[in-house]
Amino acid sequence: MSSFISGLNKESQLQAFVSAKTLEENKKFLIKSFSKNPTKYGDKIFVQLEDCRTILPERFTEKFDDSVIDDLNRKIANGWKLHFVNKGPIGQTVNIEFIEG
């Protein structure tokens, strides 16, 4: 039972939610999963990183439909490594790069 409790405690810990613009520039963050979530501004694409969560800029929302999200999450669950990189702010948004490996 202690293994169940320790797993439950690990899963119950909240992770910080951060703006992609505030992530350290040019650092690779391992992506754990993607999800599409409704917000008061419409659906947004959330990215679960190693230590935090962030939202992709609006320009990515149409590119990440449910089938793309499911496919990416399946690949990640099977060991595929995908990283999120903040390439720096540009105006009110941020340049983002995805890197395999």
Backbone as CSV, one residue per row, in Angstrom:
resi,resn,N_x,N_y,N_z,CA_x,CA_y,CA_z,C_x,C_y,C_z
1,MET,0.814,-1.198,0.000,0.000,0.000,0.000,0.859,1.263,0.000
2,SER,2.040,1.239,0.618,2.866,2.446,0.665,3.298,2.877,-0.733
3,SER,3.471,1.926,-1.646,3.808,2.270,-3.022,2.657,3.032,-3.684
4,PHE,1.434,2.605,-3.405,0.260,3.310,-3.913,0.212,4.732,-3.357
5,ILE,0.417,4.872,-2.052,0.369,6.188,-1.400,1.475,7.092,-1.932
6,SER,2.680,6.563,-2.080,3.764,7.417,-2.577,3.494,7.845,-4.015
7,GLY,2.925,6.948,-4.832,2.543,7.317,-6.198,1.456,8.367,-6.214
8,LEU,0.486,8.211,-5.311,-0.603,9.177,-5.192,-0.069,10.545,-4.777
9,ASN,0.840,10.563,-3.824,1.431,11.824,-3.370,2.238,12.491,-4.475
10,LYS,2.961,11.694,-5.249,3.747,12.248,-6.352,2.834,12.888,-7.392
11,GLU,1.734,12.218,-7.723,0.801,12.724,-8.725,0.026,13.944,-8.245
12,SER,-0.107,14.108,-6.943,-0.912,15.216,-6.426,-0.135,16.529,-6.330
13,GLN,1.171,16.493,-6.573,1.979,17.702,-6.498,1.751,18.566,-7.738
14,LEU,1.353,19.796,-7.522,1.124,20.714,-8.636,2.447,21.227,-9.174
15,GLN,2.466,21.481,-10.461,3.649,22.059,-11.070,3.346,23.488,-11.483
16,ALA,4.382,24.284,-11.510,4.237,25.694,-11.851,3.718,25.853,-13.277
17,PHE,2.897,26.861,-13.469,2.429,27.239,-14.792,3.187,28.507,-15.162
18,VAL,3.886,28.490,-16.289,4.707,29.636,-16.672,4.429,30.045,-18.115
19,SER,4.665,31.305,-18.399,4.589,31.796,-19.767,5.809,31.280,-20.525
20,ALA,5.621,30.887,-21.766,6.739,30.410,-22.579,7.834,31.469,-22.677
21,LYS,7.445,32.750,-22.624,8.424,33.846,-22.718,9.366,33.887,-21.528
22,THR,8.942,33.340,-20.390,9.777,33.423,-19.188,10.719,32.235,-19.040
23,LEU,10.569,31.222,-19.886,11.493,30.091,-19.829,12.871,30.530,-20.315
24,GLU,13.896,29.951,-19.738,15.263,30.297,-20.111,15.455,30.111,-21.618
25,GLU,16.006,31.128,-22.260,16.197,31.077,-23.709,17.242,30.042,-24.102
26,ASN,16.962,29.359,-25.205,17.851,28.380,-25.831,18.128,27.144,-24.978
27,LYS,17.381,26.964,-23.901,17.511,25.758,-23.080,16.481,24.741,-23.554
28,LYS,16.910,23.475,-23.653,15.997,22.409,-24.064,15.231,21.897,-22.848
29,PHE,13.890,21.913,-22.951,13.017,21.376,-21.909,12.333,20.137,-22.479
30,LEU,12.471,19.013,-21.803,11.857,17.775,-22.263,10.341,17.869,-22.145
31,ILE,9.653,17.543,-23.227,8.186,17.561,-23.244,7.670,16.215,-22.756
32,LYS,6.739,16.262,-21.803,6.124,15.040,-21.275,4.783,14.755,-21.935
33,SER,4.052,15.809,-22.326,2.765,15.598,-23.005,2.213,16.913,-23.534
34,PHE,1.227,16.769,-24.422,0.465,17.891,-24.962,-0.999,17.682,-24.609
35,SER,-1.744,18.778,-24.490,-3.199,18.676,-24.318,-3.848,19.940,-24.864
36,LYS,-5.102,19.799,-25.272,-5.889,20.955,-25.705,-6.911,21.207,-24.610
37,ASN,-6.917,22.428,-24.084,-7.810,22.763,-22.980,-8.587,24.032,-23.286
38,PRO,-9.855,24.056,-22.904,-10.645,25.276,-23.099,-10.236,26.343,-22.086
39,THR,-10.172,27.575,-22.550,-9.928,28.720,-21.667,-10.979,29.773,-22.006
40,LYS,-11.000,30.837,-21.254,-11.969,31.892,-21.568,-11.645,32.579,-22.897
41,TYR,-10.456,32.323,-23.437,-10.055,32.890,-24.729,-10.139,31.862,-25.855
42,GLY,-10.780,30.731,-25.601,-10.875,29.659,-26.585,-9.918,28.527,-26.249
43,ASP,-9.910,27.500,-27.091,-9.023,26.363,-26.860,-7.568,26.791,-26.989
44,LYS,-6.736,26.248,-26.112,-5.295,26.511,-26.127,-4.557,25.190,-26.025
45,ILE,-3.337,25.156,-26.554,-2.503,23.966,-26.486,-1.552,24.113,-25.303
46,PHE,-1.696,23.192,-24.353,-0.851,23.169,-23.167,0.270,22.156,-23.386
47,VAL,1.450,22.480,-22.884,2.595,21.581,-22.974,3.082,21.300,-21.558
48,GLN,3.116,20.022,-21.209,3.657,19.610,-19.914,5.145,19.367,-20.102
49,LEU,5.963,20.187,-19.453,7.408,20.025,-19.501,7.850,19.278,-18.245
50,GLU,9.145,19.079,-18.087,9.651,18.339,-16.929,9.198,18.944,-15.606
51,ASP,9.338,20.243,-15.458,9.091,20.877,-14.163,7.981,21.910,-14.165
52,CYS,7.333,22.112,-15.294,6.296,23.143,-15.370,5.379,22.873,-16.558
53,ARG,4.341,23.701,-16.662,3.425,23.662,-17.807,3.428,25.034,-18.457
54,THR,3.183,25.054,-19.763,3.086,26.315,-20.480,2.051,26.172,-21.597
55,ILE,1.675,27.292,-22.167,0.730,27.311,-23.285,1.482,27.745,-24.535
56,LEU,1.206,27.054,-25.636,1.800,27.470,-26.904,1.125,28.746,-27.392
57,PRO,1.868,29.590,-28.114,1.257,30.781,-28.698,0.090,30.417,-29.620
58,GLU,-0.804,31.356,-29.808,-2.037,31.176,-30.591,-1.782,30.563,-31.968
59,ARG,-0.687,30.915,-32.603,-0.421,30.443,-33.970,-0.275,28.924,-34.062
60,PHE,-0.091,28.240,-32.932,0.035,26.786,-32.925,-1.301,26.073,-32.758
61,THR,-2.332,26.761,-32.310,-3.593,26.109,-31.946,-4.192,25.319,-33.103
62,GLU,-4.248,25.888,-34.296,-4.837,25.186,-35.441,-3.981,24.019,-35.920
63,LYS,-2.678,24.083,-35.699,-1.780,23.017,-36.144,-1.897,21.767,-35.273
64,PHE,-2.331,21.934,-34.030,-2.409,20.829,-33.071,-3.855,20.393,-32.885
65,ASP,-4.383,19.633,-33.860,-5.729,19.094,-33.659,-5.624,17.847,-32.773
66,ASP,-6.764,17.261,-32.428,-6.773,16.129,-31.502,-5.941,14.952,-32.001
67,SER,-5.966,14.686,-33.302,-5.198,13.544,-33.821,-3.691,13.790,-33.718
68,VAL,-3.252,15.017,-33.950,-1.832,15.357,-33.811,-1.410,15.211,-32.351
69,ILE,-2.225,15.728,-31.441,-1.917,15.634,-30.009,-1.846,14.171,-29.576
70,ASP,-2.822,13.364,-29.993,-2.819,11.936,-29.637,-1.579,11.236,-30.181
71,ASP,-1.216,11.535,-31.425,-0.046,10.915,-32.046,1.235,11.304,-31.310
72,LEU,1.399,12.583,-31.019,2.594,13.038,-30.298,2.670,12.406,-28.913
73,ASN,1.557,12.390,-28.189,1.554,11.809,-26.843,1.866,10.313,-26.879
74,ARG,1.371,9.609,-27.886,1.653,8.175,-28.023,3.154,7.962,-28.262
75,LYS,3.737,8.774,-29.146,5.174,8.654,-29.419,5.996,8.957,-28.167
76,ILE,5.622,9.998,-27.436,6.334,10.360,-26.203,6.226,9.229,-25.184
77,ALA,5.042,8.652,-25.039,4.840,7.540,-24.096,5.679,6.324,-24.478
78,ASN,5.990,6.189,-25.766,6.804,5.066,-26.245,8.297,5.379,-26.271
79,GLY,8.698,6.485,-25.650,10.122,6.771,-25.501,10.704,7.823,-26.420
80,TRP,9.897,8.361,-27.323,10.386,9.412,-28.220,10.683,10.658,-27.402
81,LYS,11.814,11.278,-27.648,12.218,12.488,-26.929,11.970,13.712,-27.809
82,LEU,11.196,14.644,-27.281,10.919,15.900,-27.963,11.143,17.016,-26.960
83,HIS,11.872,18.037,-27.385,12.195,19.155,-26.501,11.561,20.452,-26.993
84,PHE,11.275,21.302,-26.048,10.699,22.628,-26.259,11.814,23.631,-25.995
85,VAL,12.016,24.578,-26.915,13.060,25.589,-26.744,12.471,26.975,-26.981
86,ASN,12.640,27.854,-26.002,12.271,29.264,-26.133,13.406,29.936,-26.892
87,LYS,13.117,30.416,-28.102,14.140,31.065,-28.922,14.165,32.579,-28.738
88,GLY,13.335,33.078,-27.828,13.358,34.500,-27.513,12.075,35.214,-27.890
89,PRO,11.803,36.301,-27.170,10.574,37.054,-27.421,10.635,37.807,-28.744
90,ILE,9.462,37.976,-29.321,9.322,38.804,-30.513,7.985,39.523,-30.380
91,GLY,8.036,40.801,-30.104,6.816,41.564,-29.851,6.094,41.034,-28.630
92,GLN,4.804,40.761,-28.788,3.991,40.254,-27.681,4.042,38.733,-27.554
93,THR,4.789,38.067,-28.430,4.815,36.604,-28.408,6.247,36.103,-28.271
94,VAL,6.463,34.852,-28.611,7.778,34.237,-28.435,8.031,33.266,-29.585
95,ASN,9.279,33.178,-30.010,9.664,32.176,-30.994,9.958,30.877,-30.255
96,ILE,9.426,29.790,-30.789,9.579,28.478,-30.169,10.127,27.512,-31.197
97,GLU,10.981,26.618,-30.731,11.509,25.559,-31.585,11.278,24.222,-30.886
98,PHE,10.942,23.198,-31.674,10.821,21.840,-31.157,12.003,21.051,-31.698
99,ILE,12.687,20.324,-30.813,13.881,19.571,-31.202,13.715,18.114,-30.789
100,GLU,13.918,17.215,-31.743,13.879,15.784,-31.433,15.208,15.354,-30.833
101,GLY,15.126,14.324,-30.007,16.345,13.714,-29.487,16.728,14.110,-28.109
